[in-house]
Amino acid sequence: MVEMSENELLLLGRDEQRSLYFNNESYQCALLACGGAIETCAAVMDRVVKNAFAVIRPPGHHAEPCEAMGFCLFNNVAVATRVMQQRYGKDCERVLILDWYSTHSVFANVGMYIMV
């Protein structure tokens, strides 16, 4: 892990349009959140549970395919969907992603580029 000074972390989040605030654990936390989304989907696909809701932070719905944005480093839903398609093939060929968010979501703009 690379340790960054407080000033270096503040400079990373300086672009207010992206609303990013980093600390030395941001990457690890984002990986855990993404893994939580993957494991939640896997539990449904493996019929361990009938349905599920992943309460994870950061949520991921603002991240674009190649850019972190809006408190999100990875688009957890897109990553989890792609992993499910790779693991389960035809059983997960078509996926509906409903991003229920009270303000405009970046995923609504770029979701079609991801084509999950």
C-alpha positions in Angstrom: 0.0 0.0 0.0 1.3 3.5 -0.8 1.0 6.0 2.0 0.1 9.5 1.0 0.3 12.7 3.0 -2.8 14.6 4.0 -1.9 17.3 1.4 -1.5 14.7 -1.4 -4.9 13.1 -0.5 -6.5 16.6 -0.5 -5.1 17.3 -4.0 -6.6 14.1 -5.3 -10.0 15.2 -4.3 -9.7 18.8 -5.3 -11.8 18.5 -8.4 -15.2 19.3 -6.8 -17.0 18.0 -9.9 -15.9 14.5 -9.1 -16.7 14.8 -5.4 -13.8 12.4 -4.4 -12.3 12.4 -1.0 -9.5 9.9 -0.5 -7.7 8.5 2.5 -5.1 5.7 2.7 -7.9 3.1 3.1 -10.1 4.3 0.2 -8.9 1.7 -2.3 -9.2 -1.2 0.1 -12.7 0.0 1.1 -13.8 0.3 -2.5 -12.5 -3.3 -3.2 -14.5 -4.6 -0.2 -17.7 -2.8 -1.4 -17.3 -4.2 -4.9 -16.6 -7.7 -3.4 -19.8 -7.3 -1.3 -21.8 -6.6 -4.5 -20.3 -9.7 -6.2 -21.0 -12.0 -3.2 -24.5 -10.7 -2.9 -25.2 -11.5 -6.5 -23.5 -14.9 -6.2 -25.7 -15.8 -3.3 -28.8 -15.1 -5.4 -27.5 -17.0 -8.4 -26.5 -19.9 -6.3 -29.9 -19.9 -4.7 -28.5 -19.5 -1.2 -31.1 -16.6 -0.9 -34.1 -15.8 -2.9 -33.3 -12.1 -3.2 -30.9 -9.7 -1.7 -30.0 -6.0 -1.1 -26.3 -5.0 -0.7 -25.8 -2.2 1.7 -22.3 -1.1 0.8 -20.2 2.0 0.9 -19.0 3.4 -1.4 -22.1 2.6 -3.5 -20.4 2.8 -6.9 -23.2 4.1 -9.0 -21.4 7.3 -9.9 -18.2 5.7 -11.2 -17.7 5.6 -14.9 -16.0 2.7 -16.7 -12.6 4.4 -16.7 -13.0 7.2 -14.1 -13.8 7.4 -10.4 -16.5 10.0 -9.6 -19.0 11.0 -6.9 -17.5 9.2 -4.0 -17.2 6.0 -6.1 -14.0 4.4 -7.2 -15.7 1.4 -9.0 -19.1 0.9 -10.4 -19.9 -2.0 -8.2 -23.1 -3.1 -10.0 -21.4 -3.2 -13.4 -18.5 -5.1 -12.0 -20.7 -7.6 -10.2 -22.9 -8.1 -13.3 -19.9 -8.8 -15.5 -18.5 -11.3 -12.9 -21.9 -13.0 -12.8 -22.0 -13.2 -16.6 -18.6 -14.8 -16.6 -19.4 -17.3 -13.9 -22.9 -18.2 -14.9 -22.9 -17.8 -18.7 -26.3 -18.3 -20.2 -28.1 -18.2 -16.8 -27.0 -14.5 -16.5 -27.0 -13.5 -20.2 -29.5 -10.6 -19.9 -29.5 -8.3 -16.8 -31.7 -5.4 -15.9 -30.0 -2.8 -13.7 -32.4 -0.4 -12.1 -30.5 2.5 -10.6 -33.1 4.0 -8.2 -31.6 7.4 -7.3 -33.3 10.6 -6.5 -31.0 12.8 -8.5 -29.5 12.1 -12.0 -27.2 9.2 -12.0 -24.0 8.9 -14.0 -24.8 5.3 -14.6 -27.8 6.4 -16.6 -25.5 8.3 -18.9 -22.8 5.8 -19.4 -24.5 2.5 -18.6 -25.0 1.7 -22.2 -21.2 1.9 -22.8 -20.7 -0.8 -20.2 -23.3 -3.1 -21.9 -23.7 -5.6 -19.1 
